[in-house]
Amino acid sequence: MRNEMNDATVLEQQPGYLIRRLQQIAVAIFLEETQPHAITPVQYAALQAALRQPGLDQRTLAARIGFDTSTIGGVIDRLERRGLIERRASPTDRRVRLLHVTPDGATLLDALIPAMLRAQQRIVAPLPESERAHFMVLLKTAVDGNNDLSRAPSEA
């Protein structure tokens, strides 16, 4: 048994641990900023993707936002119950439901943009302003380089 921990094994110095903590913080900030609208980051992403490309099926939507296909149905169910998104039968395959943001969903997205942007700024606020763009480049490089290893790879 070791008496001293090697710096490489210190939890707070592990990228995975820090990324998980940053994810927790990012979700908390997003929920705080968007609290009056009662929407989660995944619901926001689903609405944005469906608005950008009307008529996506759930599987494609899940791939677009890098979300698990087995649980995207519940996300869509909640958005549909709120009248923010609707499922329409595909004209070519009646088994497939295509997603369309409702006018209420589009209005909500417009109202959410300032809060979402504030949340994004708050997430990077501890970084010196001169390093934020570089941080984003590094973050995107790490995500893109590991995308295929994800349980829910993004096709975006």
C-alpha positions as CSV (number, residue, x, y, z in Angstrom):
1,M,0.0,0.0,0.0
2,R,1.2,3.4,-0.8
3,N,1.8,6.1,1.8
4,E,2.1,8.9,-0.7
5,M,-0.1,9.5,-3.7
6,N,1.5,10.1,-7.0
7,D,0.4,13.4,-8.4
8,A,-1.0,11.5,-11.4
9,T,-3.5,9.8,-9.2
10,V,-4.9,12.8,-7.4
11,L,-8.5,13.0,-8.2
12,E,-8.7,16.7,-8.5
13,Q,-5.9,16.6,-11.1
14,Q,-7.7,14.1,-13.4
15,P,-9.3,15.5,-16.6
16,G,-12.3,13.2,-16.4
17,Y,-13.0,14.4,-12.8
18,L,-12.7,18.0,-13.8
19,I,-14.8,17.6,-16.9
20,R,-17.5,15.9,-14.9
21,R,-17.4,18.7,-12.3
22,L,-17.5,21.4,-15.1
23,Q,-20.6,19.6,-16.5
24,Q,-22.3,19.7,-13.2
25,I,-21.5,23.4,-12.9
26,A,-22.6,24.1,-16.4
27,V,-26.0,22.4,-15.9
28,A,-26.5,24.3,-12.6
29,I,-25.7,27.6,-14.2
30,F,-28.0,26.9,-17.2
31,L,-30.8,25.8,-14.9
32,E,-30.4,29.0,-12.8
33,E,-30.3,31.3,-15.8
34,T,-33.3,29.6,-17.5
35,Q,-35.3,28.8,-14.3
36,P,-38.3,30.9,-15.2
37,H,-38.7,28.8,-18.4
38,A,-38.3,25.4,-16.7
39,I,-36.2,23.8,-19.4
40,T,-33.1,21.6,-19.2
41,P,-30.0,21.8,-21.3
42,V,-31.0,18.6,-23.2
43,Q,-34.5,19.9,-23.8
44,Y,-33.0,23.2,-25.1
45,A,-30.6,21.3,-27.4
46,A,-33.4,19.1,-28.7
47,L,-35.6,22.1,-29.5
48,Q,-32.7,24.0,-31.2
49,A,-31.9,21.0,-33.3
50,A,-35.5,20.4,-34.3
51,L,-36.0,24.1,-35.1
52,R,-32.8,24.1,-37.3
53,Q,-33.9,21.0,-39.2
54,P,-37.7,20.4,-39.0
55,G,-38.8,16.9,-39.7
56,L,-36.0,15.0,-37.9
57,D,-36.8,11.7,-36.5
58,Q,-35.9,11.0,-32.8
59,R,-32.9,8.8,-33.6
60,T,-31.4,11.4,-35.9
61,L,-32.1,14.1,-33.4
62,A,-30.4,12.1,-30.6
63,A,-27.3,11.7,-32.9
64,R,-27.3,15.3,-33.8
65,I,-27.1,16.5,-30.1
66,G,-25.0,13.5,-28.9
67,F,-27.7,12.1,-26.7
68,D,-28.6,8.6,-25.8
69,T,-31.3,7.2,-28.2
70,S,-32.9,5.1,-25.4
71,T,-33.8,8.2,-23.3
72,I,-34.5,10.9,-26.0
73,G,-38.1,9.7,-26.2
74,G,-38.7,10.8,-22.6
75,V,-37.2,14.2,-23.4
76,I,-39.4,14.6,-26.5
77,D,-42.4,13.3,-24.4
78,R,-41.9,16.2,-21.9
79,L,-41.5,18.8,-24.6
80,E,-44.6,17.5,-26.4
81,R,-46.7,17.6,-23.2
82,R,-45.7,21.2,-22.8
83,G,-46.8,21.9,-26.4
84,L,-43.3,22.9,-27.5
85,I,-42.7,20.1,-30.0
86,E,-45.0,17.8,-32.0
87,R,-44.6,14.4,-33.6
88,R,-46.0,14.0,-37.0
89,A,-46.3,10.8,-39.0
90,S,-43.7,10.5,-41.8
91,P,-45.3,10.6,-45.3
92,T,-43.0,7.8,-46.4
93,D,-43.1,5.5,-43.3
94,R,-46.1,5.6,-40.9
95,R,-44.1,4.0,-38.1
96,V,-41.7,7.0,-38.0
97,R,-42.6,10.2,-36.2
98,L,-41.0,13.4,-37.4
99,L,-40.3,16.2,-35.0
100,H,-41.5,19.8,-35.5
101,V,-41.1,22.7,-33.1
102,T,-44.5,24.4,-32.4
103,P,-45.0,28.1,-32.5
104,D,-44.9,28.1,-28.7
105,G,-41.6,26.2,-28.8
106,A,-40.1,28.7,-31.2
107,T,-41.3,31.6,-29.0
108,L,-39.7,29.9,-26.0
109,L,-36.4,29.4,-27.8
110,D,-36.4,33.1,-28.7
111,A,-37.0,34.0,-25.1
112,L,-34.3,31.6,-23.9
113,I,-31.5,33.0,-26.0
114,P,-30.4,35.8,-23.6
115,A,-30.5,33.4,-20.6
116,M,-28.6,30.7,-22.5
117,L,-25.9,33.2,-23.6
118,R,-25.6,34.5,-20.0
119,A,-25.1,30.9,-18.8
120,Q,-22.4,30.3,-21.4
121,Q,-20.6,33.5,-20.4
122,R,-20.8,32.5,-16.7
123,I,-19.3,29.1,-17.4
124,V,-16.1,30.6,-18.8
125,A,-16.1,33.7,-16.7
126,P,-13.4,32.4,-14.3
127,L,-11.0,32.2,-17.3
128,P,-9.0,35.3,-18.3
129,E,-10.9,36.8,-21.2
130,S,-7.8,36.4,-23.4
131,E,-7.8,32.6,-22.9
132,R,-11.5,31.9,-23.5
133,A,-11.3,31.4,-27.2
134,H,-8.3,29.1,-26.8
135,F,-10.1,27.1,-24.1
136,M,-13.0,26.6,-26.5
137,V,-10.7,25.4,-29.3
138,L,-9.1,22.9,-26.9
139,L,-12.4,21.8,-25.6
140,K,-13.8,21.2,-29.1
141,T,-10.6,19.4,-30.1
142,A,-10.9,17.0,-27.1
143,V,-14.6,16.4,-27.8
144,D,-14.2,15.9,-31.5
145,G,-11.2,13.7,-31.1
146,N,-13.0,11.4,-28.6
147,N,-16.5,11.6,-30.2
148,D,-16.4,8.0,-31.5
149,L,-15.7,6.7,-28.0
150,S,-19.0,8.2,-26.7
151,R,-21.9,6.0,-25.8
152,A,-23.9,8.6,-27.8
153,P,-21.6,10.0,-30.5
154,S,-22.7,13.3,-32.0
155,E,-23.2,13.6,-35.7
156,A,-23.1,17.4,-35.5
